[in-house]
Structures are given as structure tokens and as C-alpha cells.
């Protein structure tokens, strides 16, 4: 996700004036919007990948329960635990995290569209375009549709922008910003600790090199071109990836000092968690010696 920032953003932004400052802000807004969208899209892909593993493990359990006397073609419970650790718990957490990200994304879409509508409503042609864009968003996004319904019920189509924002924020049950969402979930991200410690003891890779038929059958289940080892590494590297995303958000958050402070605090928390995870990995490695 790392990208080179506009030169102006890397210097002292407070010294910029006039058109130069406006251009820097415009570039920052564009990059910030792109990063916010990437946070959502990458989590959606990550959750889908975890779901494929969780579904496979569930199917294996169901087969063993239906025919306990017949040896399953998939790894036994002990092998499954050694390979995948608590990946099903991580999947459940990712779905909860993604749900809040979906609400946040809908919020940004609706507010952004309302701002365009308010800006262009005096221009008949642009107002028509803005209204059309708004209806596309509402039609394609069920969460945005419900938010818009409640908003229109309370204030009508032409309420003040601040008022519209307030009612959307009061309706949503999740935090309003990405920094707040991450802050809400950081305590739960400790669920990654057992997975990461298991992964970096190299237990999964050693088992996957086992030539027995159950392990071969497991690998066969992932014939979509994604090596199982590539799937297993994703949760192990997730906490550092979240930190990278937040660092990028902070870099381009120029118009809201308050939000930048929030992001900075969240980065500090997730960095502390990452250090704790590393300490646990080291402790487990020392115990094995």
C-alpha cells in the first residue's frame, strides 16, 4: 500500500499558501480516499480467503461426525489444529471488523454524495448529475439506502450538510472513522497471538511437507492456484499490515488535526501489540530449545 507522497505533503504543510496549499490538499484528499477504499477492499478479500479455509474445516468436521467409523480423507483434528491453529476464530473476528468497515464505507459514500449535491444544487445540470449519482449509490448499497431513508424522513432531501452528517452518525451503530474502528478492535486483535506463535514455530510448514494422504488431500482442496502456505502466512502478517495501512492514513490526513491525533494513538497501540506478539514468538522459541 505504500506510495510516494506528493512533495508538498512531505515538507512543512503549514508553510504552504494559496494555490500551492489547495493543490496539496486536493492530492491529499484523493490519496486519502484511495487508502480508505483499499482498507475496505483488502479486508474483504482477506475475509473471503479466511472463509474458504473455515468452510473447508467445517466440512471436514461434519464428515467425521456423519461417519465417525470411516477415516476422513482430510487431516485429523490434531493435524488441523497444528496447521491452522485458531484461524476460524480469526475469520469470525475479521467478519465483525469487516461489518464495521462496510458501515463506514456506506457513511463516506452517502456523506460525499450529499456534499456534491449541496454544492451543485444551484446549478440545474450539475444538480441533476449529483442526484443521479446519489440514487446509484443508494440503489447499489443496502446500508446506504437505509441510512438515506432515515435521513430523508428526518430532514428531507435538502437538509443542511452538518445536520445530515449528524443524523447519519447517530443512526450508525459502528464508529464513524477508520481510526475509531481500529481502536475498537485492537484489544480483540490479541486473538492473533496463538496463530502467529504457532506459525513461526514452523509447525504448519513441517506438517505440509508430510507425504501422508490426508495432507495431500488438503493441498488438493486449494487448486485455485493459491498455495496453502501463501494462505497461512496472511494472518501471521496481518498486524504489521494494519499498522502500514494506518501509517498511510496518517500521512494524508491533513485537514483534520483531531483525526490525525486519533490515528497516531491507534498506531501506537497497534505497534505495542505487534511488539507483544513478537515477544510471545520469541518466548515460545526459547521454550522449545
Buried (B, 14 or more C-beta within 10 A) or exposed (E): EEEEBBEBBEEEEEEBEEEEBEEBBEBBEEBBEBBBEBBBEBBBEBBEBBBBBBEBBEEBEEBBEEEEEEEBBBBEEEBBBBBBBBBBBBBBBBBBBBBBBBBBBBBBBBBBBBBBBBEBBEEEEBBEEBBEBBEEBBEEBEBBBBBBEBBBEBBEEEBEEEEBBBBBEEBBEBBBBBBBBBBBBBEEBEBBBBBBBBBBBEBBBEBBEEEEEBBEBBEEBBEEEEEBEEBBBBBBEBBBBBBBBBBBBBBBBBEEEEBBEBBBEBBEBBBEBBEEBBEBBEEBEEEEE
